[in-house]
Amino acid sequence: MGETMSKRLKSEMELEMGERSFVNPYPDRGDVAAAGGAGPPEQQQGIDCFDAHGKICPAFIKRIQSKIKDLLMQMEEGLKTADPHDCCAYTGWTGIALLYLQCFRTTQDPAYLQRSLHYVKRTLRNLNGRRVTFLCGDAGPLAVGAVVHHKLKNATESQECIAKLIQLQKTVVSLDSDIPDELLYGRAGYLYALLYVNTEIGQDTVPHSVIREVVNAIIESGKNFSKEERKTERCPLLYQWHRKQYVGAAHGLAGIYYMLMQPGSKVDQETLIELVKPSVDYVRHKKFRSGNYPSSLSNETDRLVHWCHGAPGVIHMLIQSYKTFKEEKYLRDATECSDVIWQRGLLRKGYGICHGTAGNGYSFLCLYKLTQDKKYLYRACKFAEWCLDYGTHGCRIPDRPYSLFEGMAGAIHFLSDILNPEAARFPALEL
C-alpha cells in the first residue's frame, strides 16, 4: 500500500513539474574544476562555460556581454508602451533605474549612471504616498534616487531623497496602521530601503534610531500575532498577509526573518536567539520531503519553486541563518534547496526574478558566495545559459514583460551579476 502511494505521489509531482518547469537539459557536476573537461564529448557540454582552471571562460563572458546589450535595446524599445504611471521597483520605472545602476556597478560606464538618473527623475515626479516599501512604494524611488544622486555628487538632491525617505517612518512604525510586515508591501520592505541607503552611501546616512524603531515594530507585530495564534512557544515571531501565513520571501516569514538577521538591522543577540532562531526553525520543519517549502503554513502541495514562494526565496533565509548562528543544519537545508531548484527551477512562467529562471539562478550565486563551491557557480552559469536563449522556450509572457521583477530587466540584472559573481546581489533583498 505504502509503495503504491509513494509511486502515485511521485507521478503527481512529475506531472506538476511538467506543467510548471522544463526538464533541466544540463548535466550536473559536483566539482567543475576537478572535472577539467575529461570524458567523451557528449559529457563535456556541462562545462563549456568554464576554462581548465574552473573559471568562467572569456567566450562565455563575451556571450553574456553581447546578450546584455541586445536585451537592453529590446527592453528600451518595449518600455515605450509601458505604463507611464508605474514608478515602483517591482514592475515600474524604479526597477529600470535600479537595473542601470547595476550595469554601472559592473562596468563603471558613466552612460549607465546617466540612464539611471533619467528614470529616477521620472519616478520622483510621481510619488503617490500610498505605499511605503522599496519594491512597491515610495521608499524605492527615494532610496534609489538618493543613491544615484550620491554617485553623481548631487549632494542636495541626495539629501532631499533621504529626508523624504525618513519621513515615511512614522507611518511604518505605528502598530495601529494597517501596514503588514512582509517584504513586498510591508515594514520589512521599508527596512530594506533604509539598509540599502546605508550600504550604498554610508552606515550612518539613516540614523540607527530610525532603523531600530522599524525593527522593534516588526518584532512587536510578530510577537502579538504569534500570541493571538497561540504559537508563542513554537514560533515566537509569526506574521500574516491577507489572512494567510505565507512562508516565502515576498509575502512571508522567510523575507521578514532574513531582514531581521541583516547586520545593519542590529538586532541584539538575545532577540536573535530567543525569537528569530526558533521561528526560522519552525519554518524549517515545514519543509517537504523533496527539500522544497510550502507557499503558506496551511498549504500542503509541493508546487511552487519561485523566489516569491518556495525554495528559491527560503534559501536566502537559510544562508543568512547559517551566517548568523553558525549551525551546519542551515547550510545543509540550503544545499537541499539548491538541488530542488536545479531540478525544477527552469520555469515555464518566464525568465524574471520574482517567479522566473533568473530569480532561481540567484540562489546558486548566493550559495557560491558563501561556500566558494564551484558546483554552485556552474549551476548559476547554466541558468544564465538558459536566459541567453531568451524568448525561445515557449514561456508565458508576463503582464509587465520588460520590468525588473516580472520580465526582461530582471534577466539582464542576473546576467550582469554572472560577470562578477563574488559581488552578485539579488535586487531589493541582498545588501
N, C-alpha and C positions, 0 to 999 in steps of 0.2 A: 504493500500500500504506500509506504513512505517513498519508495523508489519511483512509483508511478507519479506521485505528487511532485517529486523533485523534477522529473522529466517534463511534466506539464508546465511547471514554473519556468524552467529553462526555455522551453519553446515559446512561452508567452513573452519572456524577456527578449528573445531573439526577434520576435515579431515587432515588439515595441522599438527595439534598436533600429530595425529596418525602416520603420516609419519616421524616426527622429534623427537618425545619423547614417552616414555612409560607412561601409566596411573600410577599415583602415588598410590601404594598399601597401603600406611601407613595412619592411621588416624591422623588428625592434632589435637593438644591440645593447648589450649590457655595458660595454666599455668600448666606445668607438675608437679611441686612440689605440687600444690594445688590438682591436680587430685589424687595423692597419691595411685594409684592402685585401686581406687574404681570402682565398676561396674562389670558386668559379664566378664568371661574370654575372650570372643571374642572381647571385647572392651579394654582389657588390653594390647594387643600386641604392642600398640603405646608407651608404657612407659617402655618396658623391658630393655632399656639401662640406666635407672635411678634407683637410690635407693629411699627409702622413704623420703629422705631429698632433693630430686631433684638434686643430684649429679650423675655424670656418675658412674655407678656401677662397682666394681672390675672385674666382669665376662666379661663385655663388653670391658673393658680396656685390659684384657688378650687376648680376641679375636682379638683385633686390633694389639696388640704387636706380636702375633703369625702370623697374616696375613702379617704384615710388613716384618718379617724375611723370610717368604715364597716368597713374591713378590720380595724382594731384590735378592734372589737366582735365581728366574726366570729371572729377569732383567739382572743380570750379565751373565747368560748363553746366553740370547738373544743378548746382546751387542757384543758378539764375531763376529756377522755377520753385525754389524752396520757400517756405512760409516766411515772409519778411518780418513777422512779429515774434517768431520763436527765438528768443535770445538765450535760452538755457544751455547748459553744458551738455546735457544728455542728448538732445536732438537738435539744438539750435546753434546760433552763431558763436556763442562762447566756446562750444566744443571745437569749432573750426579754429578759433583763436588759439585754443589750447594745443591743437594739432600743429599749428605753425610755430608755436613756442617750442614744441618738441622737436620739430625739424631744425629750428635754430640751435637747440641744445645739442643735437647730434652732428650738425655740420658747421656751426658757427658762421653760417652765411647770413649777413645782416638783412638781406632781402626778405628772409622768412620772418624776421622780427618786425619789419615794417608791415608785412602782410597780416601778422597777428594784431598789430596796432589798428589796422583798417577795420578788422572785425570787432575789436574791443570798443572802438568808438561807436560802432553801430549798436552794440549791446548796452553801453552805458547811457545812451539816449532813451532807452526803452525799458528801464527798470519798472517792475509792476507792483512791488511792495507786498504781494500776496503770499509769497513763499520765501523761506529763509535758507535753503540748503545750497550746497555747492553745485550739485547736479541739476536740480530742478527749481532753483530760486535765485534771488538777487545776490546771495553770497558768492556764487560762482563768477558772474560778471565782475563783481567788485574785487574779488581776490585775484582773478586773472588780470584785470585792469591794473591793480596795484603792482603786480609782478612785471608786466610788460613795460609800464611807465618807469619802474625802478631800473630795469635793464637799459632803457633808453635815456636814463639820467634825468627824467622829468620828475623831480622830487615833489613839486607842489601837487601835481596830478596824482602821483602815487599816494601821497599823504591823504588826499581827499577821499580816495577809494577806501583806504584803511579806516578812516574816521567813520565813513558811512557803514562799513562792514561791522565795526564795533557797536554802532548804534542799534543794530538789529538784535544785540544780545539780550536786552531787557525782555523782548517778546519771547525769545527762546527759553530763557531760564524760568519763566513763570509756569509753575505746575498747574495753574488754573487755566492755561491756554489749551487749545485742542491739538497742539503740535505733538506728533508721535515722536518716537526716539530713533527710528531707523535711518539708514544712510540716504535713501533717495529723497524723502520728504521731511525728515525729522532732525532731531538735535544732533545725532551723530554726523549728519551731513554738514551741519553748520560748524561743528567741531573740526571736521576735516578742513574746512575753508580757513579757519584760524591757524591750524597747524601748518597748512600749506604756505601761508604767507610767512610764517616764522621760519620755515625751512628754506624758502627761496630768497628772503630778504635779510633776515637776521633774527636770532632767537628771542629777542625782547621787543620785536616790532609790535606784536599784540601782547599786552601785559599778561603775566601769568594769572593775575587775579581774575581777569576776564575769562580765561580758559577754565580756571578752577570752578567758577560758578556754573559753567556749562556742564562740566564733568559731574559736579555734585547733583545737578538737576537730572542728568541721565541715571545716575546711581539711585537717587531717591525714587524716581519713577519706576525703576526696575524692582526695587525692594517693595514698594507699595503694591505693584501688580502681583508680585510673587506671593505676598501675604494674602491678597484677595483670592488667589487661586490655590492657596494652601500648599504651596510648594517651597516654602522658605528653606526647609532642610535640604531638599534635593537640588533646587535651582534658585539660589538666593536673588539672582537678578533675572527677571522674566519680563518679556515685552510682547506686545501685540500690535498688529496693524490691520485695520478693517476687521477686527474681531477674530483674527487668526494669529496664532503664534508661529510666525514664519521662522525658518531656520537659516536661510541663505544670506548672501552678502548684501543684496539690495534692500530688502524689506525686513530682514530678520536678525536673529540673535548673533550670527557669525560676524556680520558687519559691525554691530554695536560693540561686541566684545573686542573685536580687532582694534577699533578706535580707542577703547579704554586702555588697551595694552600698549599703545604707542608711547614711546619715551617722552614725547612732547606733552602728553596729557598729564604727566607727573602724578599718576595715581599712586598713593602710598602703598608700601609693601603689604601692610596688614589687610587693606581692602582688596588688593590683588589676590592674596592667598585665601582670604575668608569668603569673598563674594564672587570674584571673577573666575577663579580657578574651578571651584565646584560647578559653576554654571557652564563653563566650557566642557567639563567632564560629563555633564548632563546631556549636552548636545552629542558628544562622542558616543554615548551609549544608545543613541537613536540611529546609529549607522546601520545601513542594510548589509546583508551578508556579502553583497558584491563589492562593498567599500564605498558606495555612493551614500548620499544623505537625502532624507525626505524634504519636500518643499516646505512643509509645516509639521508641527508636532503631531497633528491629528491625521496626517496623510501617510498611508502605508504602501503606496505604489511607487516602485523604483523606476521612475520615468525620465526625470529631467537631469541632464548633465550640462548645466549652464552656469555662468558666473552668478547670475541672479538667483538661481535655485539649483542646489546640488553641489557636488564635489568641487567644481572649479572655483566657487566662492568660499566654501568651508576650508579649503586647503590653505588659504591666506590666514585664517584664524588659527589653524593648527600650527603653521610655521611660526607665527608670532607667539603662540603659547610655548613652543619649544625654546624660542629665544628668551622668553620671559621667565619660564620656570625650569628650564634646563633638564626636562624629563624626556627620556627616549620614546615614551609612548606617543607623544605628539608627533614626533618625526616619523615614527612607524605608521601612524594613521595618515599622515600627509603623503607618504610614498604609496599607500594603498589608493588614495585619491588619484594620484598621478597615473596609476595603472588603469583605473576606470576611465579617466579622461583620454588616455592613449587609445583605449579600445572603443570608446563611444563618443569621442569628442569632435569628430568631423561632422558638423551639424548641417542638417537639411534646412534649418532656419536661416542660414546665411553665414556671413564672414565677420559679423560685428563683434563687439567686445562684451555686450550685456548677455546675449544669448546666441553666440556665434563662435566660429572656429578660432578667430583671433583672440577672443577673451579666454578661451580654453587654453590656447597656446601660452598665455601669460603664466599659467600655473606651473609650467615646466621651467620658465625663466626664473620664477620665484624660488623654486626648489634648487635650481642650478646655482643661483647666487648664494644660497645657504650652504650647500654641500660641496660645490665645485665638481660634482659628479658629471662627467661628460655625457652620460646617458640622457640627462635631462636637457642639456643643450642640444643634443641630437634630436630629441623629440620636439623641442621648440622649433628647430630648423625645418623639420618635416611638416609641421603645421604651417610654417611660413611658406614652404614649397607649395602646399595646397592653396594658400592665398595668392600665390603668384599666378595661378590659373583662375583668377577672379572672374566669376560670372559664367564659367564653362561647365559647372557641375549640375546645373538644374536646381539650384537652391531657391527657396522662397524669396521674393523681393520684399524687403521691409517697407514699412509705411514711410519712413524718412530715409531713403536709400543712400544719402550722402553724409549722414550725420555721424557723430563720434561714437555713440553707444549702440546705434542700430545698424549702421551701414559702413560705407567705404572709408570714411575718415578714421574709424577705429582700426580697420585692417591696415591702413597706412601707418598709423601710430605703432602698431605691433611690429610691422616690417622694419620700421626705423629703429626700434629697440633691439631687434636681432643684430643690427650693425654694431651695437655696443652693449652686449648682454649684461655685463657687470653693472651697468648703470640703469638697466631696464626698470620701469615703474608702471604698474597698472594705473592709468589716469583716474583721479578722484578717489583713489584708495591708498596706494603705496606712497610713502613720503620719502 
